[in-house]
Amino acid sequence: PLTIVLAAGGTGGHIFPAEALADELKKRGHRVVFITDKRFGTYSGTAYQGALAQVETHTIRAGGLGSGLTKKIIGAANLFIG
């Protein structure tokens, strides 16, 4: 079996496809490691309970560059740290 690392943003548009892929990979006997951002931990205001909650997960800092100078600086810092 292989160890396969999946990376996805913490919103549903990224989580649900990653979850389907992780589920299939696990069925095939592979080990799945998931890397995401802080939004994943509290999807829709509650702790995430899907299949990805059952795999090794690493949370990194991430951010967009947004609009406005302050948001661009904060976003760039988060991207660099992440």
PyMOL Python script that loads the backbone (N, CA, C, O; Angstrom):
from pymol import cmd

cmd.read_pdbstr("""\
ATOM      1  N   PRO A   1       0.837  -1.210   0.000  1.00  0.00           N
ATOM      2  CA  PRO A   1       0.000   0.000   0.000  1.00  0.00           C
ATOM      3  C   PRO A   1       0.873   1.262   0.000  1.00  0.00           C
ATOM      4  O   PRO A   1       1.972   1.278   0.554  1.00  0.00           O
ATOM      5  N   LEU A   2       0.366   2.287  -0.620  1.00  0.00           N
ATOM      6  CA  LEU A   2       1.053   3.571  -0.690  1.00  0.00           C
ATOM      7  C   LEU A   2       0.531   4.521   0.371  1.00  0.00           C
ATOM      8  O   LEU A   2      -0.592   4.369   0.852  1.00  0.00           O
ATOM      9  N   THR A   3       1.350   5.505   0.738  1.00  0.00           N
ATOM     10  CA  THR A   3       0.876   6.631   1.534  1.00  0.00           C
ATOM     11  C   THR A   3       0.614   7.754   0.547  1.00  0.00           C
ATOM     12  O   THR A   3       1.519   8.181  -0.171  1.00  0.00           O
ATOM     13  N   ILE A   4      -0.613   8.228   0.508  1.00  0.00           N
ATOM     14  CA  ILE A   4      -1.015   9.256  -0.442  1.00  0.00           C
ATOM     15  C   ILE A   4      -1.442  10.491   0.332  1.00  0.00           C
ATOM     16  O   ILE A   4      -2.272  10.417   1.237  1.00  0.00           O
ATOM     17  N   VAL A   5      -0.863  11.627  -0.037  1.00  0.00           N
ATOM     18  CA  VAL A   5      -1.171  12.894   0.620  1.00  0.00           C
ATOM     19  C   VAL A   5      -2.154  13.662  -0.249  1.00  0.00           C
ATOM     20  O   VAL A   5      -1.901  13.909  -1.428  1.00  0.00           O
ATOM     21  N   LEU A   6      -3.277  14.036   0.350  1.00  0.00           N
ATOM     22  CA  LEU A   6      -4.263  14.881  -0.319  1.00  0.00           C
ATOM     23  C   LEU A   6      -4.218  16.262   0.308  1.00  0.00           C
ATOM     24  O   LEU A   6      -4.102  16.391   1.526  1.00  0.00           O
ATOM     25  N   ALA A   7      -4.308  17.288  -0.513  1.00  0.00           N
ATOM     26  CA  ALA A   7      -4.337  18.664  -0.016  1.00  0.00           C
ATOM     27  C   ALA A   7      -5.567  19.349  -0.582  1.00  0.00           C
ATOM     28  O   ALA A   7      -5.831  19.275  -1.782  1.00  0.00           O
ATOM     29  N   ALA A   8      -6.324  20.023   0.289  1.00  0.00           N
ATOM     30  CA  ALA A   8      -7.528  20.714  -0.157  1.00  0.00           C
ATOM     31  C   ALA A   8      -7.840  21.841   0.807  1.00  0.00           C
ATOM     32  O   ALA A   8      -7.551  21.747   2.000  1.00  0.00           O
ATOM     33  N   GLY A   9      -8.429  22.905   0.290  1.00  0.00           N
ATOM     34  CA  GLY A   9      -8.908  23.986   1.138  1.00  0.00           C
ATOM     35  C   GLY A   9     -10.020  23.476   2.035  1.00  0.00           C
ATOM     36  O   GLY A   9     -10.592  22.414   1.789  1.00  0.00           O
ATOM     37  N   GLY A  10     -10.321  24.232   3.066  1.00  0.00           N
ATOM     38  CA  GLY A  10     -11.252  23.755   4.090  1.00  0.00           C
ATOM     39  C   GLY A  10     -12.713  23.995   3.820  1.00  0.00           C
ATOM     40  O   GLY A  10     -13.516  23.894   4.747  1.00  0.00           O
ATOM     41  N   THR A  11     -13.106  24.310   2.596  1.00  0.00           N
ATOM     42  CA  THR A  11     -14.521  24.533   2.294  1.00  0.00           C
ATOM     43  C   THR A  11     -15.104  23.323   1.580  1.00  0.00           C
ATOM     44  O   THR A  11     -14.372  22.479   1.063  1.00  0.00           O
ATOM     45  N   GLY A  12     -16.418  23.249   1.558  1.00  0.00           N
ATOM     46  CA  GLY A  12     -17.115  22.093   0.996  1.00  0.00           C
ATOM     47  C   GLY A  12     -16.751  21.769  -0.438  1.00  0.00           C
ATOM     48  O   GLY A  12     -16.692  20.597  -0.810  1.00  0.00           O
ATOM     49  N   GLY A  13     -16.507  22.784  -1.249  1.00  0.00           N
ATOM     50  CA  GLY A  13     -16.154  22.554  -2.642  1.00  0.00           C
ATOM     51  C   GLY A  13     -14.844  21.807  -2.811  1.00  0.00           C
ATOM     52  O   GLY A  13     -14.599  21.205  -3.856  1.00  0.00           O
ATOM     53  N   HIS A  14     -14.005  21.842  -1.795  1.00  0.00           N
ATOM     54  CA  HIS A  14     -12.745  21.109  -1.811  1.00  0.00           C
ATOM     55  C   HIS A  14     -12.837  19.841  -0.971  1.00  0.00           C
ATOM     56  O   HIS A  14     -12.289  18.800  -1.336  1.00  0.00           O
ATOM     57  N   ILE A  15     -13.532  19.940   0.150  1.00  0.00           N
ATOM     58  CA  ILE A  15     -13.597  18.824   1.108  1.00  0.00           C
ATOM     59  C   ILE A  15     -14.337  17.620   0.539  1.00  0.00           C
ATOM     60  O   ILE A  15     -13.859  16.492   0.658  1.00  0.00           O
ATOM     61  N   PHE A  16     -15.485  17.838  -0.070  1.00  0.00           N
ATOM     62  CA  PHE A  16     -16.289  16.697  -0.512  1.00  0.00           C
ATOM     63  C   PHE A  16     -15.612  15.879  -1.611  1.00  0.00           C
ATOM     64  O   PHE A  16     -15.665  14.651  -1.549  1.00  0.00           O
ATOM     65  N   PRO A  17     -14.975  16.497  -2.618  1.00  0.00           N
ATOM     66  CA  PRO A  17     -14.220  15.678  -3.580  1.00  0.00           C
ATOM     67  C   PRO A  17     -13.037  14.961  -2.929  1.00  0.00           C
ATOM     68  O   PRO A  17     -12.761  13.804  -3.247  1.00  0.00           O
ATOM     69  N   ALA A  18     -12.332  15.648  -2.013  1.00  0.00           N
ATOM     70  CA  ALA A  18     -11.197  15.019  -1.321  1.00  0.00           C
ATOM     71  C   ALA A  18     -11.674  13.839  -0.484  1.00  0.00           C
ATOM     72  O   ALA A  18     -10.998  12.814  -0.399  1.00  0.00           O
ATOM     73  N   GLU A  19     -12.839  13.989   0.131  1.00  0.00           N
ATOM     74  CA  GLU A  19     -13.389  12.911   0.942  1.00  0.00           C
ATOM     75  C   GLU A  19     -13.723  11.689   0.083  1.00  0.00           C
ATOM     76  O   GLU A  19     -13.441  10.557   0.476  1.00  0.00           O
ATOM     77  N   ALA A  20     -14.318  11.913  -1.079  1.00  0.00           N
ATOM     78  CA  ALA A  20     -14.650  10.793  -1.973  1.00  0.00           C
ATOM     79  C   ALA A  20     -13.381  10.075  -2.426  1.00  0.00           C
ATOM     80  O   ALA A  20     -13.337   8.846  -2.470  1.00  0.00           O
ATOM     81  N   LEU A  21     -12.354  10.848  -2.759  1.00  0.00           N
ATOM     82  CA  LEU A  21     -11.090  10.246  -3.194  1.00  0.00           C
ATOM     83  C   LEU A  21     -10.430   9.496  -2.041  1.00  0.00           C
ATOM     84  O   LEU A  21      -9.943   8.381  -2.227  1.00  0.00           O
ATOM     85  N   ALA A  22     -10.408  10.092  -0.863  1.00  0.00           N
ATOM     86  CA  ALA A  22      -9.808   9.433   0.304  1.00  0.00           C
ATOM     87  C   ALA A  22     -10.524   8.128   0.622  1.00  0.00           C
ATOM     88  O   ALA A  22      -9.884   7.124   0.934  1.00  0.00           O
ATOM     89  N   ASP A  23     -11.842   8.141   0.544  1.00  0.00           N
ATOM     90  CA  ASP A  23     -12.622   6.939   0.827  1.00  0.00           C
ATOM     91  C   ASP A  23     -12.254   5.816  -0.146  1.00  0.00           C
ATOM     92  O   ASP A  23     -12.068   4.672   0.268  1.00  0.00           O
ATOM     93  N   GLU A  24     -12.150   6.141  -1.428  1.00  0.00           N
ATOM     94  CA  GLU A  24     -11.792   5.121  -2.424  1.00  0.00           C
ATOM     95  C   GLU A  24     -10.362   4.621  -2.226  1.00  0.00           C
ATOM     96  O   GLU A  24     -10.101   3.423  -2.343  1.00  0.00           O
ATOM     97  N   LEU A  25      -9.448   5.523  -1.930  1.00  0.00           N
ATOM     98  CA  LEU A  25      -8.057   5.124  -1.703  1.00  0.00           C
ATOM     99  C   LEU A  25      -7.934   4.201  -0.495  1.00  0.00           C
ATOM    100  O   LEU A  25      -7.184   3.225  -0.520  1.00  0.00           O
ATOM    101  N   LYS A  26      -8.682   4.522   0.569  1.00  0.00           N
ATOM    102  CA  LYS A  26      -8.662   3.672   1.759  1.00  0.00           C
ATOM    103  C   LYS A  26      -9.241   2.287   1.452  1.00  0.00           C
ATOM    104  O   LYS A  26      -8.736   1.279   1.947  1.00  0.00           O
ATOM    105  N   LYS A  27     -10.291   2.236   0.645  1.00  0.00           N
ATOM    106  CA  LYS A  27     -10.880   0.947   0.262  1.00  0.00           C
ATOM    107  C   LYS A  27      -9.872   0.091  -0.498  1.00  0.00           C
ATOM    108  O   LYS A  27      -9.907  -1.138  -0.425  1.00  0.00           O
ATOM    109  N   ARG A  28      -8.981   0.747  -1.221  1.00  0.00           N
ATOM    110  CA  ARG A  28      -7.964   0.032  -1.989  1.00  0.00           C
ATOM    111  C   ARG A  28      -6.732  -0.292  -1.151  1.00  0.00           C
ATOM    112  O   ARG A  28      -5.747  -0.823  -1.663  1.00  0.00           O
ATOM    113  N   GLY A  29      -6.793   0.033   0.145  1.00  0.00           N
ATOM    114  CA  GLY A  29      -5.733  -0.356   1.062  1.00  0.00           C
ATOM    115  C   GLY A  29      -4.620   0.657   1.253  1.00  0.00           C
ATOM    116  O   GLY A  29      -3.606   0.345   1.878  1.00  0.00           O
ATOM    117  N   HIS A  30      -4.786   1.856   0.732  1.00  0.00           N
ATOM    118  CA  HIS A  30      -3.746   2.869   0.868  1.00  0.00           C
ATOM    119  C   HIS A  30      -3.937   3.685   2.145  1.00  0.00           C
ATOM    120  O   HIS A  30      -5.048   3.810   2.661  1.00  0.00           O
ATOM    121  N   ARG A  31      -2.849   4.225   2.631  1.00  0.00           N
ATOM    122  CA  ARG A  31      -2.875   5.135   3.779  1.00  0.00           C
ATOM    123  C   ARG A  31      -3.044   6.548   3.229  1.00  0.00           C
ATOM    124  O   ARG A  31      -2.343   6.937   2.295  1.00  0.00           O
ATOM    125  N   VAL A  32      -3.964   7.312   3.799  1.00  0.00           N
ATOM    126  CA  VAL A  32      -4.233   8.671   3.339  1.00  0.00           C
ATOM    127  C   VAL A  32      -3.854   9.660   4.428  1.00  0.00           C
ATOM    128  O   VAL A  32      -4.206   9.491   5.596  1.00  0.00           O
ATOM    129  N   VAL A  33      -3.132  10.695   4.023  1.00  0.00           N
ATOM    130  CA  VAL A  33      -2.797  11.818   4.899  1.00  0.00           C
ATOM    131  C   VAL A  33      -3.425  13.053   4.258  1.00  0.00           C
ATOM    132  O   VAL A  33      -3.334  13.243   3.045  1.00  0.00           O
ATOM    133  N   PHE A  34      -4.056  13.885   5.069  1.00  0.00           N
ATOM    134  CA  PHE A  34      -4.792  15.036   4.554  1.00  0.00           C
ATOM    135  C   PHE A  34      -4.187  16.335   5.070  1.00  0.00           C
ATOM    136  O   PHE A  34      -3.944  16.481   6.269  1.00  0.00           O
ATOM    137  N   ILE A  35      -3.943  17.278   4.163  1.00  0.00           N
ATOM    138  CA  ILE A  35      -3.439  18.603   4.528  1.00  0.00           C
ATOM    139  C   ILE A  35      -4.501  19.623   4.128  1.00  0.00           C
ATOM    140  O   ILE A  35      -4.995  19.605   3.000  1.00  0.00           O
ATOM    141  N   THR A  36      -4.846  20.505   5.049  1.00  0.00           N
ATOM    142  CA  THR A  36      -5.906  21.476   4.810  1.00  0.00           C
ATOM    143  C   THR A  36      -5.639  22.750   5.596  1.00  0.00           C
ATOM    144  O   THR A  36      -4.589  22.892   6.222  1.00  0.00           O
ATOM    145  N   ASP A  37      -6.586  23.670   5.562  1.00  0.00           N
ATOM    146  CA  ASP A  37      -6.453  24.901   6.349  1.00  0.00           C
ATOM    147  C   ASP A  37      -7.417  24.887   7.529  1.00  0.00           C
ATOM    148  O   ASP A  37      -8.174  23.933   7.707  1.00  0.00           O
ATOM    149  N   LYS A  38      -7.387  25.942   8.329  1.00  0.00           N
ATOM    150  CA  LYS A  38      -8.145  25.955   9.586  1.00  0.00           C
ATOM    151  C   LYS A  38      -9.656  25.883   9.401  1.00  0.00           C
ATOM    152  O   LYS A  38     -10.365  25.552  10.351  1.00  0.00           O
ATOM    153  N   ARG A  39     -10.169  26.180   8.219  1.00  0.00           N
ATOM    154  CA  ARG A  39     -11.620  26.127   8.012  1.00  0.00           C
ATOM    155  C   ARG A  39     -12.160  24.708   8.115  1.00  0.00           C
ATOM    156  O   ARG A  39     -13.336  24.526   8.430  1.00  0.00           O
ATOM    157  N   PHE A  40     -11.338  23.704   7.861  1.00  0.00           N
ATOM    158  CA  PHE A  40     -11.788  22.314   7.880  1.00  0.00           C
ATOM    159  C   PHE A  40     -12.279  21.872   9.247  1.00  0.00           C
ATOM    160  O   PHE A  40     -13.265  21.141   9.333  1.00  0.00           O
ATOM    161  N   GLY A  41     -11.625  22.291  10.305  1.00  0.00           N
ATOM    162  CA  GLY A  41     -11.932  21.806  11.648  1.00  0.00           C
ATOM    163  C   GLY A  41     -13.329  22.089  12.131  1.00  0.00           C
ATOM    164  O   GLY A  41     -13.864  21.349  12.957  1.00  0.00           O
ATOM    165  N   THR A  42     -13.928  23.146  11.633  1.00  0.00           N
ATOM    166  CA  THR A  42     -15.270  23.519  12.089  1.00  0.00           C
ATOM    167  C   THR A  42     -16.177  23.795  10.902  1.00  0.00           C
ATOM    168  O   THR A  42     -16.791  24.859  10.816  1.00  0.00           O
ATOM    169  N   TYR A  43     -16.258  22.850  10.000  1.00  0.00           N
ATOM    170  CA  TYR A  43     -17.104  23.009   8.821  1.00  0.00           C
ATOM    171  C   TYR A  43     -18.550  23.195   9.245  1.00  0.00           C
ATOM    172  O   TYR A  43     -19.087  22.382   9.998  1.00  0.00           O
ATOM    173  N   SER A  44     -19.179  24.248   8.772  1.00  0.00           N
ATOM    174  CA  SER A  44     -20.575  24.587   9.080  1.00  0.00           C
ATOM    175  C   SER A  44     -20.815  24.769  10.574  1.00  0.00           C
ATOM    176  O   SER A  44     -21.918  24.517  11.058  1.00  0.00           O
ATOM    177  N   GLY A  45     -19.800  25.200  11.303  1.00  0.00           N
ATOM    178  CA  GLY A  45     -19.975  25.502  12.714  1.00  0.00           C
ATOM    179  C   GLY A  45     -19.920  24.305  13.652  1.00  0.00           C
ATOM    180  O   GLY A  45     -20.011  24.477  14.867  1.00  0.00           O
ATOM    181  N   THR A  46     -19.774  23.102  13.121  1.00  0.00           N
ATOM    182  CA  THR A  46     -19.679  21.917  13.971  1.00  0.00           C
ATOM    183  C   THR A  46     -18.440  21.129  13.566  1.00  0.00           C
ATOM    184  O   THR A  46     -17.928  21.287  12.458  1.00  0.00           O
ATOM    185  N   ALA A  47     -17.975  20.303  14.448  1.00  0.00           N
ATOM    186  CA  ALA A  47     -16.792  19.497  14.144  1.00  0.00           C
ATOM    187  C   ALA A  47     -17.096  18.565  12.975  1.00  0.00           C
ATOM    188  O   ALA A  47     -18.152  17.933  12.934  1.00  0.00           O
ATOM    189  N   TYR A  48     -16.176  18.485  12.036  1.00  0.00           N
ATOM    190  CA  TYR A  48     -16.375  17.663  10.849  1.00  0.00           C
ATOM    191  C   TYR A  48     -16.376  16.191  11.229  1.00  0.00           C
ATOM    192  O   TYR A  48     -15.508  15.740  11.976  1.00  0.00           O
ATOM    193  N   GLN A  49     -17.338  15.447  10.722  1.00  0.00           N
ATOM    194  CA  GLN A  49     -17.493  14.038  11.095  1.00  0.00           C
ATOM    195  C   GLN A  49     -17.377  13.082   9.914  1.00  0.00           C
ATOM    196  O   GLN A  49     -17.608  11.885  10.083  1.00  0.00           O
ATOM    197  N   GLY A  50     -17.027  13.571   8.717  1.00  0.00           N
ATOM    198  CA  GLY A  50     -16.951  12.725   7.532  1.00  0.00           C
ATOM    199  C   GLY A  50     -15.752  11.798   7.546  1.00  0.00           C
ATOM    200  O   GLY A  50     -15.037  11.701   8.543  1.00  0.00           O
ATOM    201  N   ALA A  51     -15.537  11.115   6.425  1.00  0.00           N
ATOM    202  CA  ALA A  51     -14.453  10.132   6.306  1.00  0.00           C
ATOM    203  C   ALA A  51     -13.084  10.753   6.527  1.00  0.00           C
ATOM    204  O   ALA A  51     -12.182  10.088   7.037  1.00  0.00           O
ATOM    205  N   LEU A  52     -12.910  12.017   6.151  1.00  0.00           N
ATOM    206  CA  LEU A  52     -11.609  12.659   6.347  1.00  0.00           C
ATOM    207  C   LEU A  52     -11.280  12.870   7.818  1.00  0.00           C
ATOM    208  O   LEU A  52     -10.115  13.050   8.173  1.00  0.00           O
ATOM    209  N   ALA A  53     -12.284  12.851   8.667  1.00  0.00           N
ATOM    210  CA  ALA A  53     -12.035  12.984  10.105  1.00  0.00           C
ATOM    211  C   ALA A  53     -11.316  11.750  10.637  1.00  0.00           C
ATOM    212  O   ALA A  53     -10.768  11.779  11.739  1.00  0.00           O
ATOM    213  N   GLN A  54     -11.314  10.662   9.858  1.00  0.00           N
ATOM    214  CA  GLN A  54     -10.709   9.408  10.296  1.00  0.00           C
ATOM    215  C   GLN A  54      -9.286   9.214   9.786  1.00  0.00           C
ATOM    216  O   GLN A  54      -8.684   8.171  10.038  1.00  0.00           O
ATOM    217  N   VAL A  55      -8.734  10.204   9.071  1.00  0.00           N
ATOM    218  CA  VAL A  55      -7.368  10.072   8.554  1.00  0.00           C
ATOM    219  C   VAL A  55      -6.466  11.091   9.236  1.00  0.00           C
ATOM    220  O   VAL A  55      -6.930  12.077   9.808  1.00  0.00           O
ATOM    221  N   GLU A  56      -5.172  10.829   9.160  1.00  0.00           N
ATOM    222  CA  GLU A  56      -4.185  11.758   9.719  1.00  0.00           C
ATOM    223  C   GLU A  56      -4.322  13.098   8.999  1.00  0.00           C
ATOM    224  O   GLU A  56      -4.237  13.164   7.772  1.00  0.00           O
ATOM    225  N   THR A  57      -4.536  14.162   9.771  1.00  0.00           N
ATOM    226  CA  THR A  57      -4.778  15.481   9.191  1.00  0.00           C
ATOM    227  C   THR A  57      -3.775  16.487   9.723  1.00  0.00           C
ATOM    228  O   THR A  57      -3.481  16.517  10.918  1.00  0.00           O
ATOM    229  N   HIS A  58      -3.254  17.308   8.829  1.00  0.00           N
ATOM    230  CA  HIS A  58      -2.348  18.392   9.191  1.00  0.00           C
ATOM    231  C   HIS A  58      -2.970  19.690   8.718  1.00  0.00           C
ATOM    232  O   HIS A  58      -3.396  19.804   7.569  1.00  0.00           O
ATOM    233  N   THR A  59      -3.021  20.670   9.610  1.00  0.00           N
ATOM    234  CA  THR A  59      -3.593  21.964   9.278  1.00  0.00           C
ATOM    235  C   THR A  59      -2.463  22.976   9.116  1.00  0.00           C
ATOM    236  O   THR A  59      -1.599  23.108   9.983  1.00  0.00           O
ATOM    237  N   ILE A  60      -2.484  23.688   7.987  1.00  0.00           N
ATOM    238  CA  ILE A  60      -1.484  24.721   7.747  1.00  0.00           C
ATOM    239  C   ILE A  60      -2.182  26.073   7.619  1.00  0.00           C
ATOM    240  O   ILE A  60      -3.389  26.147   7.392  1.00  0.00           O
ATOM    241  N   ARG A  61      -1.411  27.121   7.768  1.00  0.00           N
ATOM    242  CA  ARG A  61      -1.950  28.461   7.559  1.00  0.00           C
ATOM    243  C   ARG A  61      -2.020  28.720   6.068  1.00  0.00           C
ATOM    244  O   ARG A  61      -1.109  28.367   5.319  1.00  0.00           O
ATOM    245  N   ALA A  62      -3.092  29.330   5.652  1.00  0.00           N
ATOM    246  CA  ALA A  62      -3.275  29.660   4.246  1.00  0.00           C
ATOM    247  C   ALA A  62      -4.135  30.912   4.168  1.00  0.00           C
ATOM    248  O   ALA A  62      -4.788  31.285   5.143  1.00  0.00           O
ATOM    249  N   GLY A  63      -4.134  31.539   3.048  1.00  0.00           N
ATOM    250  CA  GLY A  63      -4.981  32.713   2.885  1.00  0.00           C
ATOM    251  C   GLY A  63      -4.922  33.241   1.476  1.00  0.00           C
ATOM    252  O   GLY A  63      -3.974  32.997   0.729  1.00  0.00           O
ATOM    253  N   GLY A  64      -5.948  33.961   1.139  1.00  0.00           N
ATOM    254  CA  GLY A  64      -5.989  34.621  -0.152  1.00  0.00           C
ATOM    255  C   GLY A  64      -5.400  36.015  -0.031  1.00  0.00           C
ATOM    256  O   GLY A  64      -5.121  36.494   1.068  1.00  0.00           O
ATOM    257  N   LEU A  65      -5.220  36.647  -1.156  1.00  0.00           N
ATOM    258  CA  LEU A  65      -4.627  37.986  -1.138  1.00  0.00           C
ATOM    259  C   LEU A  65      -5.669  39.087  -1.004  1.00  0.00           C
ATOM    260  O   LEU A  65      -5.298  40.239  -0.775  1.00  0.00           O
ATOM    261  N   GLY A  66      -6.936  38.786  -1.135  1.00  0.00           N
ATOM    262  CA  GLY A  66      -8.016  39.714  -0.859  1.00  0.00           C
ATOM    263  C   GLY A  66      -7.855  41.093  -1.483  1.00  0.00           C
ATOM    264  O   GLY A  66      -6.982  41.323  -2.320  1.00  0.00           O
ATOM    265  N   SER A  67      -8.719  41.997  -1.055  1.00  0.00           N
ATOM    266  CA  SER A  67      -8.651  43.366  -1.553  1.00  0.00           C
ATOM    267  C   SER A  67      -8.194  44.271  -0.415  1.00  0.00           C
ATOM    268  O   SER A  67      -8.476  44.003   0.753  1.00  0.00           O
ATOM    269  N   GLY A  68      -7.506  45.317  -0.753  1.00  0.00           N
ATOM    270  CA  GLY A  68      -6.983  46.221   0.254  1.00  0.00           C
ATOM    271  C   GLY A  68      -5.586  45.819   0.678  1.00  0.00           C
ATOM    272  O   GLY A  68      -5.247  44.635   0.706  1.00  0.00           O
ATOM    273  N   LEU A  69      -4.786  46.807   1.005  1.00  0.00           N
ATOM    274  CA  LEU A  69      -3.382  46.575   1.337  1.00  0.00           C
ATOM    275  C   LEU A  69      -3.211  45.694   2.571  1.00  0.00           C
ATOM    276  O   LEU A  69      -2.373  44.793   2.571  1.00  0.00           O
ATOM    277  N   THR A  70      -3.991  45.939   3.617  1.00  0.00           N
ATOM    278  CA  THR A  70      -3.863  45.159   4.852  1.00  0.00           C
ATOM    279  C   THR A  70      -4.161  43.681   4.603  1.00  0.00           C
ATOM    280  O   THR A  70      -3.422  42.811   5.063  1.00  0.00           O
ATOM    281  N   LYS A  71      -5.237  43.399   3.878  1.00  0.00           N
ATOM    282  CA  LYS A  71      -5.590  41.999   3.594  1.00  0.00           C
ATOM    283  C   LYS A  71      -4.534  41.335   2.720  1.00  0.00           C
ATOM    284  O   LYS A  71      -4.258  40.146   2.882  1.00  0.00           O
ATOM    285  N   LYS A  72      -3.945  42.079   1.807  1.00  0.00           N
ATOM    286  CA  LYS A  72      -2.891  41.526   0.957  1.00  0.00           C
ATOM    287  C   LYS A  72      -1.656  41.170   1.789  1.00  0.00           C
ATOM    288  O   LYS A  72      -1.040  40.127   1.571  1.00  0.00           O
ATOM    289  N   ILE A  73      -1.299  42.029   2.734  1.00  0.00           N
ATOM    290  CA  ILE A  73      -0.138  41.770   3.582  1.00  0.00           C
ATOM    291  C   ILE A  73      -0.388  40.564   4.484  1.00  0.00           C
ATOM    292  O   ILE A  73       0.469  39.689   4.603  1.00  0.00           O
ATOM    293  N   ILE A  74      -1.553  40.515   5.115  1.00  0.00           N
ATOM    294  CA  ILE A  74      -1.896  39.387   5.994  1.00  0.00           C
ATOM    295  C   ILE A  74      -1.974  38.094   5.191  1.00  0.00           C
ATOM    296  O   ILE A  74      -1.461  37.062   5.624  1.00  0.00           O
ATOM    297  N   GLY A  75      -2.618  38.145   4.019  1.00  0.00           N
ATOM    298  CA  GLY A  75      -2.723  36.958   3.172  1.00  0.00           C
ATOM    299  C   GLY A  75      -1.360  36.462   2.725  1.00  0.00           C
ATOM    300  O   GLY A  75      -1.098  35.259   2.742  1.00  0.00           O
ATOM    301  N   ALA A  76      -0.487  37.382   2.322  1.00  0.00           N
ATOM    302  CA  ALA A  76       0.859  36.993   1.887  1.00  0.00           C
ATOM    303  C   ALA A  76       1.637  36.373   3.047  1.00  0.00           C
ATOM    304  O   ALA A  76       2.356  35.392   2.856  1.00  0.00           O
ATOM    305  N   ALA A  77       1.496  36.939   4.251  1.00  0.00           N
ATOM    306  CA  ALA A  77       2.180  36.387   5.428  1.00  0.00           C
ATOM    307  C   ALA A  77       1.688  34.974   5.726  1.00  0.00           C
ATOM    308  O   ALA A  77       2.492  34.083   6.003  1.00  0.00           O
ATOM    309  N   ASN A  78       0.382  34.764   5.673  1.00  0.00           N
ATOM    310  CA  ASN A  78      -0.175  33.425   5.935  1.00  0.00           C
ATOM    311  C   ASN A  78       0.290  32.432   4.885  1.00  0.00           C
ATOM    312  O   ASN A  78       0.613  31.294   5.226  1.00  0.00           O
ATOM    313  N   LEU A  79       0.335  32.824   3.621  1.00  0.00           N
ATOM    314  CA  LEU A  79       0.816  31.934   2.571  1.00  0.00           C
ATOM    315  C   LEU A  79       2.277  31.577   2.792  1.00  0.00           C
ATOM    316  O   LEU A  79       2.672  30.426   2.610  1.00  0.00           O
ATOM    317  N   PHE A  80       3.073  32.550   3.181  1.00  0.00           N
ATOM    318  CA  PHE A  80       4.503  32.308   3.434  1.00  0.00           C
ATOM    319  C   PHE A  80       4.692  31.356   4.624  1.00  0.00           C
ATOM    320  O   PHE A  80       5.478  30.412   4.551  1.00  0.00           O
ATOM    321  N   ILE A  81       3.966  31.613   5.717  1.00  0.00           N
ATOM    322  CA  ILE A  81       4.074  30.764   6.902  1.00  0.00           C
ATOM    323  C   ILE A  81       3.590  29.356   6.597  1.00  0.00           C
ATOM    324  O   ILE A  81       4.214  28.376   7.002  1.00  0.00           O
ATOM    325  N   GLY A  82       2.481  29.260   5.885  1.00  0.00           N
ATOM    326  CA  GLY A  82       1.915  27.951   5.549  1.00  0.00           C
ATOM    327  C   GLY A  82       2.849  27.165   4.665  1.00  0.00           C
ATOM    328  O   GLY A  82       2.534  26.038   4.282  1.00  0.00           O
TER     329      GLY A  82
END
""", "prot")
cmd.dss("prot")
cmd.show_as("cartoon", "prot")
cmd.util.cbc("prot")
cmd.orient("prot")
